[in-house]
Amino acid sequence: MSNESNSIINKLKESTVFKVISGYAIIAFITVQVASLVSNSFGFGQEFMQNIILGFFVVLPFIALTAWAASSRYSTLNILVISFFLLFTGYGTGSYVWVNNFMMPQIEKHLSEDNNVKAWLTSNKINSFAPFFSKYSENDDEISALSTINIKQRGVFISWRAYEGNEEWRLLGTSPLKPVRMPRGVIQLKLEKEGLKPKVLTVSNPSIRLENLPFNVDWSLDPIDLQTENSVPEGMIYIQGGNFIPALTGISIDPVYLHSFYIDKYEVTNANYKKFMDAGGYNNPQYWVDMDFIKDGVSLTWEEAKSSMVDTTGLTGPSTWEVGTFLEGQDNLPVTGISWYEALAYARYKGNILPPMYHWAKAAYPAAEIGSPISPSLLRASNFSQNKLSEVGQGEGGHGTFDMAGNAREWVWNIFGGRGLTLGGAYNEPQYLATQTSPQPRMDRSNINGFRTARLLNPRDLNPFGDPIVTQATKDPSFYKPMNDEVFNVYSRNFEVSSAPLNAKTIYTQDSHPLWIKERIQIDVGYNDEVMDILIFRPKNNFGPSAPVIIHPGANYYTTPPDIDEVSPGEFGLDFLVKSGKTIIWPAWKGSLNRMPPRASSPQETLRRFRDLFRYWVSDTSKALDYVSSRKEFDDKNIFYLGMSYGALFNTHNLIFEDRYNAAILYVGGVFPNYPPMSDGINHMPRIKTPYLMLNGEQDYLVPKLAATTFFNSTGTPQEDKKLIFYDSGHWPLPRNQMIKESLSFIEKYSN
C-alpha cells in the first residue's frame, strides 16, 4: 500500500467524524445485543428489535452530519454524549406524546366498542416502537387468547389477519406450531404448502377450532386436513367431515356428524349457467328424471313444466334473462330467476347435487357458531345492501366459501312441507334470514333465487340429512291467552313450595382464589327427599353485607355440565360481579350439574320431564332465597336474578312466583311459544312484573330478535322498568365491556 494511501487512512482514523461514527456503531451494537438478551424478560417483540436496528441506521447520517459540523468545536466524546442525549430524549419525548396522545385514545375507543382485534393490533404497534410506554401487553388475556392451530400435515405455512379492515397477512410459523397469542375476535387463518390446496378459515377467537374455549364441550374437531392440489374439483371447496352445530334457527343445538364433501366456492354465475344452456341442458332428459313437477298445487308433465321456464322474451332460460342469454356485463353475477328444478338439473349436469340443508349450514359457518360467532363480521361483509345483486365474491364464510349470506338466496336439496327450501337470505331481505330457513314453491322463479352445488364423498350422508322436512302448523296467536285470576289461582297450585326446613350444611370453604371465597352448601329442597348444592363466590375484602346475584346458567349446564366443583364465574365472564363487590349464588338447579336425570326414553318423556322442571325450579328458587336470607354476609334487601340463554328463556317462569328479586338481568333471553308453558295456551308473561334488563345479539340465530321482542312486549313489567338492547353480536359471547357497563348500571339503579 502506498504512503499516500496510508496517509489518507490515518487522517480518516484521526478525524472526529470517523471517531464519532465508530463510537456510535459500537454503542449501537452493544445496545442491540443487550436488548436481545433481555427481550424475553421485558417483553420486547421481534418487530421492536428490528425497529431498533433500523432506527440506528436511519439516525446514522444525522450523527455523521452533526459530527462534521461540530468537529472543530467539540471533542468526539462530547459529540457522542450530546448526540445520544438528543437521540434518547427525542425518542422518549416523542414516544410518550405519540403513545398517550394518539395511540392510547385509539385503544380505549376500540376496547369500549369491544373491538379486541383492533385494540390488540394497536397495542402491538406501540410495542413495536415504544414498549416502555405501552399500558397493554400482547399477552393480556382481556384482549387476546392463547390459541392452538392443529394441522395434520407438517411444514404448512400458517398466516393470520383480522377479518375486517383489509389487513395484511402475518406469518405465524409452520406446522406443527406451538400455541400462539392472537387477538380475541373474528380472524382468518391462511394455510399454504407446495403441492397442497391452500385453505382459508374464518374463526372467532376463542373457539373450538383454536382449542381454547373457556368452557367444556363433549366433542372436538379433528386436525385440519389439507388436500392435494389437484384432488379438489375446480371451483369447489373441500369441507372436512366431523361434528358441528348447525347455525340455523329452530334446529337442535346437539352436534351433527357429517362426512367430508365438496361445495362450490361461489354461487353459480350467469356465465356458468350459460354453459349448461349451450350444452343443451334443458333438452337432456337425464338431468330432469325423477322430478315431481308441481306448480300452484297442480302436477305437471316435463313439457308443461318446461313451458314455464322461460325468460322475459319467452325463450327457455332463467326469468331474469332475455333472448336466451343474460344481460351484458352480468357474467359474474349469480344466476337468478330459476326454479328448484332448474337448479337441480344444473347440479346434475355438473355431476353434483344441490347441497342438503345440513351440508349447506356446515359450509357456511364454523363448527360452533353458537358460542364463537363470526356472523356479526360476516354479515357486514355480505351483500344485504337492499340495493342490487353484486358480483360473486363477498362475505367469506367459515371455510372459504363466499356469499352464503346475502346476495342471492340459495336453493338446497331438502323439501320443506312440499316446498323447496332456500337458505342464506338475499340482498333485499332482512339479515336474520342468513340463518333461517325460507321455504318457497319449487316452481318459484323469483329474481333473488340462486344456488350452488355440492358433491358428497359419502352418499350415505344424503339421508337422513336430505330427507323431506315435516312441518307442524303454527298455532294461531289467539291460542296464547293471558291468565285471568281464576285460571292463575288454579295454575299456581302446582307451584306451591314445601315449608320443610333447609337443614343447611357446609360441604367446604375455599380461600385460595385471589378474588373470592368459595363455599359449597347443601340444603333440603322439600320434594322427593332431594338436596340441592349451592356454590357461593363471596368477594374478598368486602365490608358489610354483599348483594347476592342468583345465577341461572346456559343449556350446557343441563346437557353436558362440568363437575360441580369445577364451576367458575370466570368461565362465562361473570367474575366482574365479584370484582364489583357482589356475591354470586350458583344453585345446582334441578336437571343441571350433579342433579342430572337419567336419559329420557322417548320425546314424550322428555317433554313431561321438562314440564316438571318448572315446578321444581320454583321450589329450588324459594329455598335458595330462604338460605340467602339466613346469612348475615348477604344483603337480602338487594337480590338480583341473572339468567344466561337457557336461564333467560325458561327459568324466567320463576319470576311469576317470586317477589324477592329487586330486578333481573337476562342475557340473550326471549320466548318460544312451542315450549311449555306457552305451548299449553297459557301465556304467563303478563304475570311477570319484575324490572329487567335484556341484552341480546342482533345476529343471534338461536334466539332471534322476534323471540326477544315478543318477551319484552308481552311481560307485565312497566315500560319504564324494562330495557332491551341488541348488540352487534351472535348468541354468545356478548360484547364484554358494554355488557358489564349496562349490567352494573342496572343493578345500581335497582339497589336499595
HELIX and SHEET records of a PDB file:
HELIX    1   1 ASN A    3  GLU A   14  1                                  12    
HELIX    2   2 THR A   16  LEU A   37  1                                  22    
HELIX    3   3 SER A   39  PHE A   42  1                                   4    
HELIX    4   4 GLN A   46  ALA A   70  1                                  25    
HELIX    5   5 THR A   76  TRP A   98  1                                  23    
HELIX    6   6 VAL A   99  MET A  103  3                                   5    
HELIX    7   7 MET A  104  SER A  112  1                                   9    
HELIX    8   8 ASN A  116  PHE A  129  1                                  14    
HELIX    9   9 PRO A  131  PHE A  133  5                                   3    
HELIX   10  10 ASN A  270  ASP A  278  1                                   9    
HELIX   11  11 GLY A  281  ASN A  283  5                                   3    
HELIX   12  12 PRO A  285  TYR A  287  5                                   3    
HELIX   13  13 TRP A  302  LYS A  306  1                                   5    
HELIX   14  14 TRP A  340  TYR A  349  1                                  10    
HELIX   15  15 MET A  357  ALA A  364  1                                   8    
HELIX   16  16 SER A  375  ALA A  381  1                                   7    
HELIX   17  17 GLN A  431  THR A  435  5                                   5    
HELIX   18  18 PRO A  459  ASP A  461  5                                   3    
HELIX   19  19 LEU A  462  PHE A  465  1                                   4    
HELIX   20  20 PRO A  477  PHE A  479  5                                   3    
HELIX   21  21 ASP A  485  SER A  492  1                                   8    
HELIX   22  22 ARG A  493  PHE A  495  5                                   3    
HELIX   23  23 ASN A  556  THR A  559  1                                   4    
HELIX   24  24 ILE A  564  GLU A  566  5                                   3    
HELIX   25  25 PRO A  569  PHE A  572  5                                   4    
HELIX   26  26 ASP A  575  LYS A  579  1                                   5    
HELIX   27  27 LEU A  593  ARG A  595  5                                   3    
HELIX   28  28 PRO A  603  SER A  629  1                                  27    
HELIX   29  29 TYR A  646  LEU A  649  1                                   4    
HELIX   30  30 ASN A  651  ILE A  656  5                                   6    
HELIX   31  31 MET A  678  ASP A  680  5                                   3    
HELIX   32  32 MET A  685  ARG A  687  5                                   3    
HELIX   33  33 LYS A  705  SER A  714  1                                  10    
HELIX   34  34 GLN A  719  ASP A  721  5                                   3    
HELIX   35  35 ARG A  736  LYS A  749  1                                  14    
SHEET    1   A 2 SER A 144  SER A 147  0                                        
SHEET    2   A 2 VAL A 180  PRO A 183 -1                                        
SHEET    1   B 4 ARG A 170  THR A 174  0                                        
SHEET    2   B 4 PHE A 157  ALA A 162 -1                                        
SHEET    3   B 4 GLY A 185  GLU A 192 -1                                        
SHEET    4   B 4 LYS A 199  ASN A 205 -1                                        
SHEET    1   C 3 MET A 236  ILE A 239  0                                        
SHEET    2   C 3 PHE A 261  ASP A 264 -1                                        
SHEET    3   C 3 ALA A 454  LEU A 456 -1                                        
SHEET    1   D 2 GLY A 242  PHE A 244  0                                        
SHEET    2   D 2 VAL A 256  LEU A 258 -1                                        
SHEET    1   E 2 ILE A 294  LYS A 295  0                                        
SHEET    2   E 2 VAL A 298  SER A 299 -1                                        
SHEET    1   F 4 SER A 438  GLN A 440  0                                        
SHEET    2   F 4 ARG A 419  LEU A 423 -1                                        
SHEET    3   F 4 ARG A 409  PHE A 416 -1                                        
SHEET    4   F 4 ASN A 449  PHE A 451  1                                        
SHEET    1   G 2 LYS A 481  PRO A 482  0                                        
SHEET    2   G 2 ILE A 682  ASN A 683  1                                        
SHEET    1   H 9 LYS A 505  GLN A 510  0                                        
SHEET    2   H 9 TRP A 516  ASP A 524 -1                                        
SHEET    3   H 9 VAL A 531  PRO A 539 -1                                        
SHEET    4   H 9 THR A 583  PRO A 587 -1                                        
SHEET    5   H 9 PRO A 548  HIS A 552  1                                        
SHEET    6   H 9 PHE A 640  MET A 644  1                                        
SHEET    7   H 9 ALA A 663  TYR A 667  1                                        
SHEET    8   H 9 TYR A 692  GLY A 697  1                                        
SHEET    9   H 9 LYS A 722  TYR A 727  1                                        
END                                                                             
